[in-house]
Amino acid sequence: MRIIEPRQLSIPQLQGLLQGAIAPRPIAFVATCDRQGVVNLSPFSFYNLFSAHPPVLIFSPALRARDGSSKHTLQNLLEVPECTVNGVTHAMVQQTSLASSEYPRGVNEFLKSGCSPIPSIQVSPPRVAESPVQMECRVIEIKALGQGPGAGNLVICEIMLIHINEVILNEQGAIDPYKSDWVARLGGDWYARSSHGLFTVPKPLTTLGIGVDALPHSVQRSTVLTGNDLGLLGNLEKLPAPEDCRTARLQMASDDMTGVDANVTGDDANMTGDALRELGIDQKAPGEQQIQEQERVHRVAQKWIAMGKVREALALLMAEEASDH
């Protein structure tokens, strides 16, 4: 058996080893805000439940390993000691991953990830509509575990309110792990899924993705594309050039359309679109012929996304958007 003394490893090496050893870890999708009300949304897998009486959870926004700087979540909590902690399901894992990108302070990750904010009752930060379990929390204490790169900061929170979507409950009123379809983090790119097992999600770009808010409105509100599809599209570095859009349109003409008659991702319908409709945000009502063509294009794009051709899929969607104007 190999014996390792932690101080013999670099911080990134030690962190990678521990993340692989202490796994799977649940994911806290945490919304916070600063004194001006500017919202931040970020996921943390250094997270768990620690008490039922009182109900207490703890997550840890560690100082960045590369330079020891603090994350925006921690900065916000020092200003406004409130947050919402939202569970992460497989249907929203790509959007959650996109929200972990290091956008500049002041950028709203709800917009970037395509997640839908809904007002909380007892705290200032909003909840994530796509999450089936949302907890409103007040911070009891923030305990710094060190000052250097990689040092954790225990955010000890009392759970004030719990919101649960009844669709994940079984007949006895308990949360069903298959219906909830929670995801958890392991080491590297590995994730666990409560209903299926292991899968991978590549880390977000070191250069920031364009974000879901940069996608055409018809794409953001698609009834075909899922939240995971939108998260992958939003993680692209830049919008396609016009020639790429024309090429994608030609490629679609030669596509045999196999596999585009149904959702090929296995996820629920676009949770972002569903949440917008629940909030009473109307979508444009194009003509029937336009709807049929748009759905056909979106299903081909979804097929390409599932094949790993994300850039080509966005080029096709942009070409379809341009043809409508």
N, C-alpha and C positions, 0 to 999 in steps of 0.2 A: 504493500500500500504506500502510495506517495504521501509524504509529509511536507506541508508547505507552511512556512512562516510568513504571515501577511506582509511584514515590512520588507521582505526580499523582492516583492513584486512592485511594479509601477502601479499607479492608481488605476489607469485603464485596464491593465491586466487583472488586478485584484477585483475590480468591479465586474468585469466580464466573467471571471471565475465564480464569484458569489451569485451573480444573476442566474448562472446555469445550475448552481447547487441549491439555491433557495428558490424553488419553483415547483409548480406554477404559482404566480402571484396575481391576485385580482387587480383590476384597474379602476382607479378613481378618476373619473372625468370631472375635473374641478373648475367651477366658475367662480371668479372673484371680481371685485371692482375696486378702483381707487377712490379717493375723496371726491373727484370730479364725476364719478359715475362711469368712467371708461371701463369697459368689461374685458376680462381676459378669460380664456378657456384653454385648459391644458390637462393632459393625462399623466397619472403617476402610478407606477406599479409598486413603489415602496409604500404599501398600504394594507390595512386590515382592521378588523373589529377587535376591540380590546375590553369592552365592558357592556353589559346589558342593563345594569342598574347602578349609576345612570348610563344611558346609551352613549357610548363613546367610540369613535373611530379615530385612527391616526394615519396620516400620510406624511411623506417627507420629500419636500422639494430640495434636493441636495444642491450645494454650490457646484457650478460647472467645473468639470474635471480639467478643462484646458486652461482656465485662468482664474478660477475661484470666485467668479462673479455670481450674484444671486439672480434667481429667476423672477420673472414678473409676478408670478403667483405669490411668492414670498413677500415681495415688495408691497403688493396690494394688501395682503393680510396684516402687515404691520400698520397699514393705514386704516383699513376697515376690517376688523376681525370677524368676518362672516364669509360663508361660502356655501355653494351647493355641491354635493358629491353625487354624481350620476353614474349608474352602472353602465357597462359597455357590453353590447351584444355583438354577435357576428355581423349582423346587418349594418352596423355602423362602424366597424373596425377600421376601414380605410379612411373614413372621415376623422376618426379619433387620431389615427396615425398622422394625418395631415396637420391636425391641430397642434401636434408636438413640434412642428417646425418652429425655428426661432425667428419669428417675425419681430420687427421692431416694437418697442413699447408703445402702446397706444393703438396698435392694430387689433381689431376685433376678430378673434379666431372663430366666433360663431359665423361670421360672414365668410371667412376664408375656407372653413371646413364645410360650409353648407348646412350646418346644424341650425335648428330653430330655437331661439330663446323664448321662454314663456315666463311670466312674472311669478316670483315667489310670494309667499304670504307673510313670513316672519323675518326674512332677511332681504338685503338689497340685491345681491347677485341673482340673475335669472337661472332657471332650470333648463335642462336640455330636453326638448319635446320628444326626441327620438328614443330616449332612454326609458325603459319600462319601470325603473325604480330611481326616484330622485329624492335626495335627502337634503333638507335645509339644516344648516349647521351654524353654531356659534363657536368661536375659538375660545377654549379655556386657557390654553398656554401654548407658546411656541418655544421649544427648547432646542437651542443650538448645540450640536454635538461636536463642533470643531470650527476652526476659522479658515482652514485651507481648502484647496480644490478637492471636490468629492465629499466634503463634510455634509452630513445630513442635518435637517432642521425638522424636529418632530412637531407637527401641527396637530395638537390634541383638541378634538372637536366634540362638542355635545350635539347629538342629533335632536333637533327641535321638532321637525315634522318629516314624515315619510309619505311619499306619493307613490302608489303602486298601480300600474296598469293591470286590470283584472284579467286580461287575456293570458297572462303568464301563470295564473293560479290554477291549481288542480281542484278536484271536487271537494277536497277537505279544506280548501282555502289557503293551502301552503304554496310557496313558490316552486314551480316545477322546473328542474334544471334543463329539461328538453325544450319546454316552451320558452323559457327565458333565453336559452342559447348564449349564456355568458361566455366571454373570452378572458383569458389570463395570459400573462407574460412568462416566458422562460428566458433562456439565454440566447444571444444573437438575434436572428430574425424569427425565432420560433414562438408560436402562440399555441395555447390549448383552447379547445372549444368544448363546452359542457355537453353538447349533443352529438359530437362527431369525433373528437380526438385532436391530433396535431395538424397545424398548417403554418405557413410562413407569410410574413408581411415584410417586404423590403423596407428599410428605414427611409424616411423622407430625404429628399435631395439636400445635399449640403448647400447648394444654391436654392433659394426659396422657390417653391412652386407658385404658379400664378394664382391659385386659390379658386374655389368654386364660384366665388363672386365675379370672377373674370369670364366665366362661361356665358354663352348666350342664354337669355331668359327661357327660351324654349327647351334648352337642355337642363337648366336648373329645375324646371317644373315638369320634366318629362314623366309620363305615366309608365314608361318602359324601363328607363335606366334606374338602377337602384342607388342607394346612398353610397355603397361601396364603389359603384361605377363612377359616380361623381367625385369621390375622394381620389381615385386614381387619375382621373382627368385633371383635377385641380392640382395634382402633384407634379404635372409637367412644368418644365422651366419656362416655356414661352408658347404663345399662340402660333399656330401654323402659318406659313407664308401662303399667299394666294395660289402659287403654283402647286403647293402640296395639296391644297383643297381640290384643285382641278384633277390632280392625279388620283386622289382618293375617290372622287366621283366616278372616274373611269374604271377604277378597280371594283367599285360596287357593281357596275354594269356587268362585269364578268364573274361576280360572285354567284355561286350556285344556290345561295340562299338556304342551304341545309343548316338546320339548327336555329333558324330565326323565327320560327312560328311560336316560340314560347320563351319564357325567361330562362336563359342559359346559365345564370349565376347561382341559382338555388336560393337566393335571398328573397326577402319580401319585396313588394313593389316599392318604388321610390318613397322612402320615409319622409324625405324633405318635402316632396310634393304633397303627400298626405297631411303632414303637419301644417303646411300652409293652408290647405283647404279647411282643416279643422279650426284654424284661427280666423277663417272667414275671408282669406285673401283670394280674390277671384283671379282666375287665369283667363287669357284671351280665348275666345271660342271661334277657332278657324272653321272653314267649311269642311264638309264631310270628306271630300276628295283630298283636301290638304291634310286632314287628320290621318287618312290612310297612308299617304305618302310619307308623312312625318314619322308615323309609327314604323313603317318599313325601314326607313333610314336608321331610326334609333335601334331597331332590333339588329340590323347588320352591324352597327357600331358596337352594340353590346356583345355581339359574337366576337368581334375583333378584339375588344377589351379582354374577354375571357381567353383569347389566344395569345395575349401579351402584346397585341398591336395597338397600344394605347394612343400613340402619336397619330397613327393613321385613322383611328376612330375619331379623334378630335377634329382632324382635318375634314373628315366626311361630314361631321355634324356642323362644322363651320360653313362648308359648302352648301349644305341644306338650308342653313339660316340665311345665307346670302341670296339663295334662289327665291326666298320668300319676300324679299324686299325689292 
